[in-house]
Protein backbone atom coordinates (compact mmCIF):
# COMPACT_ATOMS: atom_id res chain seq x y z
CA UNK A 1 0.00 0.00 0.00
CA UNK A 2 1.59 3.24 -1.10
CA UNK A 3 1.23 6.68 0.42
CA UNK A 4 -1.28 7.51 -2.33
CA UNK A 5 -3.69 5.75 0.06
CA UNK A 6 -5.69 4.15 -2.74
CA UNK A 7 -6.93 0.80 -1.46
CA UNK A 8 -6.00 -2.13 -3.68
CA UNK A 9 -9.19 -4.00 -2.88
CA UNK A 10 -12.24 -3.76 -0.68
CA UNK A 11 -10.59 -6.10 1.82
CA UNK A 12 -8.59 -3.10 3.03
CA UNK A 13 -11.76 -1.31 4.12
CA UNK A 14 -14.04 -1.91 7.09
CA UNK A 15 -17.56 -2.99 6.23
CA UNK A 16 -19.81 -0.05 5.42
CA UNK A 17 -22.19 -1.25 8.13
CA UNK A 18 -19.36 -1.52 10.65
CA UNK A 19 -20.40 -0.97 14.23
CA UNK A 20 -19.02 2.09 16.05
CA UNK A 21 -16.99 -0.18 18.32
CA UNK A 22 -14.68 -1.03 15.43
CA UNK A 23 -11.53 1.04 15.13
CA UNK A 24 -8.50 1.07 12.88
CA UNK A 25 -5.02 0.34 14.10
CA UNK A 26 -1.61 1.66 13.15
CA UNK A 27 1.94 0.88 14.17
CA UNK A 28 5.23 2.75 13.89
CA UNK A 29 8.37 0.65 14.33
CA UNK A 30 11.52 1.99 15.97
CA UNK A 31 13.04 2.54 12.52
CA UNK A 32 9.99 4.55 11.36
CA UNK A 33 8.39 1.77 9.28
CA UNK A 34 4.65 2.39 9.38
CA UNK A 35 1.71 0.00 9.21
CA UNK A 36 -2.01 0.76 8.95
CA UNK A 37 -4.49 -2.11 9.29
CA UNK A 38 -1.91 -4.73 8.41
CA UNK A 39 -0.53 -2.88 5.36
CA UNK A 40 2.97 -1.43 5.23
CA UNK A 41 2.99 2.15 3.95
CA UNK A 42 5.67 3.14 1.45
CA UNK A 43 7.01 6.36 2.88
CA UNK A 44 9.28 7.41 0.04
CA UNK A 45 11.92 8.62 2.49
CA UNK A 46 10.26 12.01 3.10
CA UNK A 47 6.85 11.33 4.61
CA UNK A 48 6.46 11.50 8.38
CA UNK A 49 4.77 8.45 9.93
CA UNK A 50 2.17 10.49 11.81
CA UNK A 51 1.09 12.34 8.65
CA UNK A 52 0.89 9.11 6.65
CA UNK A 53 -1.23 7.51 9.37
CA UNK A 54 -3.60 10.48 9.59
CA UNK A 55 -4.00 10.56 5.80
CA UNK A 56 -4.77 6.84 5.68
CA UNK A 57 -7.30 7.01 8.50
CA UNK A 58 -8.95 10.09 6.95
CA UNK A 59 -9.37 8.10 3.74
CA UNK A 60 -11.29 5.45 5.66
CA UNK A 61 -13.42 8.13 7.33
CA UNK A 62 -14.29 9.68 3.94
CA UNK A 63 -15.17 6.23 2.56
CA UNK A 64 -17.48 5.53 5.48
CA UNK A 65 -18.79 9.10 5.70
CA UNK A 66 -18.37 9.02 9.46
CA UNK A 67 -15.71 9.68 12.09
CA UNK A 68 -13.22 6.86 12.61
CA UNK A 69 -11.46 5.79 15.78
CA UNK A 70 -7.90 4.50 15.74
CA UNK A 71 -5.29 3.10 18.09
CA UNK A 72 -1.69 3.92 17.17
CA UNK A 73 1.24 2.10 18.76
CA UNK A 74 4.30 4.24 18.11
CA UNK A 75 7.49 2.47 19.16
CA UNK A 76 9.63 5.35 17.88
CA UNK A 77 8.43 7.42 20.86
CA UNK A 78 7.27 4.52 23.08
CA UNK A 79 3.65 5.64 23.12
CA UNK A 80 0.16 4.38 22.37
CA UNK A 81 -2.22 7.05 21.06
CA UNK A 82 -6.02 7.01 20.77
CA UNK A 83 -7.40 9.05 17.86
CA UNK A 84 -10.64 10.34 16.42
CA UNK A 85 -10.41 11.29 12.73
CA UNK A 86 -13.27 12.91 10.80
CA UNK A 87 -14.14 12.72 7.06
CA UNK A 88 -12.88 16.29 6.59
CA UNK A 89 -9.44 15.15 7.76
CA UNK A 90 -9.50 16.86 11.13
CA UNK A 91 -8.28 14.79 14.03
CA UNK A 92 -7.72 14.87 17.75
CA UNK A 93 -6.29 12.61 20.42
CA UNK A 94 -8.02 11.56 23.59
CA UNK A 95 -6.70 10.17 26.85
CA UNK A 96 -6.88 6.45 27.55
CA UNK A 97 -9.57 6.97 30.18
CA UNK A 98 -11.79 8.71 27.60
CA UNK A 99 -11.62 5.77 25.18
CA UNK A 100 -14.06 2.88 25.00
CA UNK A 101 -12.99 0.34 27.62
CA UNK A 102 -11.50 -2.91 26.26
CA UNK A 103 -13.73 -5.95 26.37
CA UNK A 104 -14.65 -9.14 24.54
CA UNK A 105 -17.38 -7.45 22.47
CA UNK A 106 -15.09 -4.68 21.27
CA UNK A 107 -12.20 -7.04 20.55
CA UNK A 108 -14.42 -9.44 18.58
CA UNK A 109 -15.90 -6.57 16.55
CA UNK A 110 -12.49 -5.13 15.70
CA UNK A 111 -11.08 -8.48 14.63
CA UNK A 112 -14.18 -9.34 12.58
CA UNK A 113 -13.53 -6.21 10.52
CA UNK A 114 -9.80 -6.88 10.13
CA UNK A 115 -9.21 -10.61 10.74
CA UNK A 116 -5.80 -11.51 12.21
CA UNK A 117 -5.57 -14.58 9.96
CA UNK A 118 -5.84 -12.42 6.85
CA UNK A 119 -2.91 -10.40 8.17
CA UNK A 120 -0.92 -13.57 8.80
CA UNK A 121 -1.52 -14.60 5.17
CA UNK A 122 -0.13 -11.24 4.05
CA UNK A 123 2.93 -11.70 6.26
CA UNK A 124 3.51 -15.14 4.74
CA UNK A 125 3.24 -13.72 1.22
CA UNK A 126 5.94 -11.13 2.00
CA UNK A 127 8.16 -13.83 3.51
CA UNK A 128 7.72 -16.09 0.48
CA UNK A 129 8.87 -13.22 -1.73
CA UNK A 130 11.87 -12.84 0.62
CA UNK A 131 10.64 -9.40 1.68
CA UNK A 132 11.74 -10.18 5.21
CA UNK A 133 11.81 -6.62 6.52
CA UNK A 134 8.21 -6.02 5.48
CA UNK A 135 7.12 -9.39 6.85
CA UNK A 136 8.86 -8.74 10.17
CA UNK A 137 7.40 -5.24 10.63
CA UNK A 138 3.89 -6.52 9.84
CA UNK A 139 4.36 -9.39 12.31
CA UNK A 140 5.54 -6.96 14.99
CA UNK A 141 2.52 -4.73 14.38
CA UNK A 142 0.16 -7.70 14.61
CA UNK A 143 1.75 -8.96 17.82
CA UNK A 144 1.72 -5.50 19.42
CA UNK A 145 -1.96 -4.87 18.74
CA UNK A 146 -3.10 -8.38 19.68
CA UNK A 147 -1.15 -8.12 22.91
CA UNK A 148 -2.67 -4.71 23.64
CA UNK A 149 -6.19 -6.01 23.01
CA UNK A 150 -6.00 -9.54 24.34
CA UNK A 151 -2.97 -9.72 26.61
CA UNK A 152 0.34 -11.53 26.03
CA UNK A 153 -0.96 -14.96 27.13
CA UNK A 154 -3.78 -15.12 24.58
CA UNK A 155 -3.37 -17.82 21.91
CA UNK A 156 -3.48 -15.35 19.01
CA UNK A 157 -0.95 -13.09 20.72
CA UNK A 158 1.35 -16.07 21.28
CA UNK A 159 1.07 -17.23 17.68
CA UNK A 160 1.88 -13.73 16.42
CA UNK A 161 4.92 -13.60 18.71
CA UNK A 162 6.05 -17.02 17.45
CA UNK A 163 5.78 -15.80 13.84
CA UNK A 164 7.77 -12.69 14.75
CA UNK A 165 10.45 -14.88 16.37
CA UNK A 166 10.70 -17.06 13.26
CA UNK A 167 11.04 -14.04 10.98
CA UNK A 168 13.78 -12.65 13.24
CA UNK A 169 15.50 -16.02 12.85
CA UNK A 170 15.25 -15.80 9.05
CA UNK A 171 16.79 -12.31 9.25
CA UNK A 172 19.70 -13.80 11.27
CA UNK A 173 18.77 -11.72 14.33
CA UNK A 174 19.17 -14.68 16.63
CA UNK A 175 19.31 -12.66 19.84
CA UNK A 176 15.89 -11.13 19.17
CA UNK A 177 14.56 -14.45 17.87
CA UNK A 178 15.36 -16.34 21.05
CA UNK A 179 14.09 -13.48 23.22
CA UNK A 180 10.70 -13.67 21.51
CA UNK A 181 10.65 -17.46 21.28
CA UNK A 182 11.60 -17.90 24.94
CA UNK A 183 8.70 -15.69 25.98
CA UNK A 184 6.31 -17.92 24.03
CA UNK A 185 7.87 -21.04 25.56
CA UNK A 186 7.83 -19.54 29.05
CA UNK A 187 4.13 -18.73 28.81
CA UNK A 188 3.29 -22.14 27.33
CA UNK A 189 5.17 -23.91 30.14
CA UNK A 190 3.03 -22.04 32.62
CA UNK A 191 -0.36 -22.20 30.91
CA UNK A 192 -0.42 -25.29 28.65
CA UNK A 193 2.45 -27.69 29.28
CA UNK A 194 1.20 -30.23 26.73
CA UNK A 195 1.67 -27.70 23.92
CA UNK A 196 4.98 -26.31 25.16
CA UNK A 197 7.53 -28.68 23.59
CA UNK A 198 7.37 -27.27 20.01
CA UNK A 199 7.80 -23.73 21.36
CA UNK A 200 10.78 -24.75 23.50
CA UNK A 201 12.21 -26.45 20.40
CA UNK A 202 11.89 -23.24 18.36
CA UNK A 203 13.67 -21.29 21.08
CA UNK A 204 16.40 -23.94 21.15
CA UNK A 205 16.90 -23.63 17.39
CA UNK A 206 17.59 -19.91 17.78
CA UNK A 207 19.81 -20.53 20.83
CA UNK A 208 21.99 -22.90 18.81
CA UNK A 209 22.93 -19.96 16.56
CA UNK A 210 24.07 -17.70 19.40
CA UNK A 211 27.78 -16.93 19.63
CA UNK A 212 27.94 -14.69 22.71
CA UNK A 213 29.04 -16.86 25.63
CA UNK A 214 27.00 -14.98 28.22
CA UNK A 215 23.83 -15.32 26.16
CA UNK A 216 24.57 -18.98 25.47
CA UNK A 217 24.86 -19.76 29.19
CA UNK A 218 21.97 -17.60 30.41
CA UNK A 219 19.49 -18.64 27.75
CA UNK A 220 20.75 -22.22 27.75
CA UNK A 221 20.10 -22.62 31.47
CA UNK A 222 16.51 -21.51 31.04
CA UNK A 223 16.05 -23.88 28.12
CA UNK A 224 17.57 -26.70 30.13
CA UNK A 225 15.13 -26.03 32.94
CA UNK A 226 12.21 -26.06 30.48
CA UNK A 227 13.30 -29.34 28.89
CA UNK A 228 13.79 -30.83 32.35
CA UNK A 229 10.32 -29.84 33.43
CA UNK A 230 8.75 -31.28 30.29
CA UNK A 231 10.61 -34.52 30.87
CA UNK A 232 9.57 -34.68 34.54
CA UNK A 233 5.92 -34.13 33.57
CA UNK A 234 6.08 -36.94 31.01
CA UNK A 235 5.26 -34.75 28.01
CA UNK A 236 8.67 -34.88 26.31
CA UNK A 237 7.65 -37.59 23.86
CA UNK A 238 9.16 -36.68 20.49
CA UNK A 239 12.65 -38.17 19.89
CA UNK A 240 13.65 -34.95 18.09
CA UNK A 241 12.76 -32.92 21.17
CA UNK A 242 14.67 -35.28 23.42
CA UNK A 243 17.69 -34.86 21.14
CA UNK A 244 17.41 -31.06 21.35
CA UNK A 245 17.30 -31.24 25.14
CA UNK A 246 20.45 -33.38 25.07
CA UNK A 247 22.11 -30.86 22.74
CA UNK A 248 21.48 -28.02 25.18
CA UNK A 249 22.95 -29.93 28.12
CA UNK A 250 25.98 -31.08 26.12
CA UNK A 251 26.79 -27.60 24.86
CA UNK A 252 26.53 -26.12 28.33
CA UNK A 253 28.62 -28.88 29.89
CA UNK A 254 31.39 -28.31 27.36
CA UNK A 255 31.29 -24.54 27.78
CA UNK A 256 33.61 -22.38 29.82
CA UNK A 257 31.29 -22.29 32.82
CA UNK A 258 29.81 -25.04 34.93
CA UNK A 259 26.08 -25.61 34.70
CA UNK A 260 24.37 -25.16 38.08
CA UNK A 261 21.33 -27.16 39.04
CA UNK A 262 18.20 -25.52 37.62
CA UNK A 263 16.18 -23.48 40.15
CA UNK A 264 12.62 -24.31 41.08
CA UNK A 265 11.40 -21.63 38.64
CA UNK A 266 12.77 -20.06 35.48
CA UNK A 267 13.88 -16.98 37.36
CA UNK A 268 14.64 -15.82 40.87
CA UNK A 269 11.46 -13.76 41.11
CA UNK A 270 8.31 -15.27 42.60
CA UNK A 271 5.83 -16.15 39.80
CA UNK A 272 3.45 -13.38 40.83
CA UNK A 273 6.17 -10.78 40.25
CA UNK A 274 7.60 -12.12 36.98
CA UNK A 275 6.82 -9.97 33.95
CA UNK A 276 4.90 -12.06 31.42
CA UNK A 277 6.79 -10.60 28.47
CA UNK A 278 9.79 -8.67 29.81
CA UNK A 279 10.97 -7.64 26.34
CA UNK A 280 7.73 -5.71 25.74
CA UNK A 281 8.88 -2.25 26.71
CA UNK A 282 5.98 -0.36 28.32
CA UNK A 283 4.22 2.31 26.31
CA UNK A 284 3.31 5.74 27.63
CA UNK A 285 -0.44 6.48 27.71
CA UNK A 286 -2.04 8.98 25.35
CA UNK A 287 -2.24 12.65 26.28
CA UNK A 288 -5.18 14.74 25.17
CA UNK A 289 -4.29 17.07 22.33
CA UNK A 290 -1.10 15.28 21.35
CA UNK A 291 0.20 17.64 18.70
CA UNK A 292 1.62 15.26 16.12
CA UNK A 293 -1.76 13.52 15.76
CA UNK A 294 -3.90 16.66 15.96
CA UNK A 295 -4.68 18.71 12.88
CA UNK A 296 -7.34 20.88 11.31
CA UNK A 297 -9.33 20.01 8.23
CA UNK A 298 -7.46 22.53 6.07
CA UNK A 299 -4.27 20.48 6.42
CA UNK A 300 -5.79 17.35 4.89
CA UNK A 301 -4.72 16.57 1.31
CA UNK A 302 -7.49 16.13 -1.24
CA UNK A 303 -8.44 12.47 -1.85
Helices and strands as residue ranges (DSSP letters): G 10-12, E 24-28, E 34-36, E 39-40, H 49-64, E 68-74, E 79-85, E 91-94, G 96-98, H 104-113, H 116-128, H 132-150, H 155-170, H 174-191, G 193-195, H 196-207, H 213-232, H 239-253, G 271-273, G 291-293, G 297-299
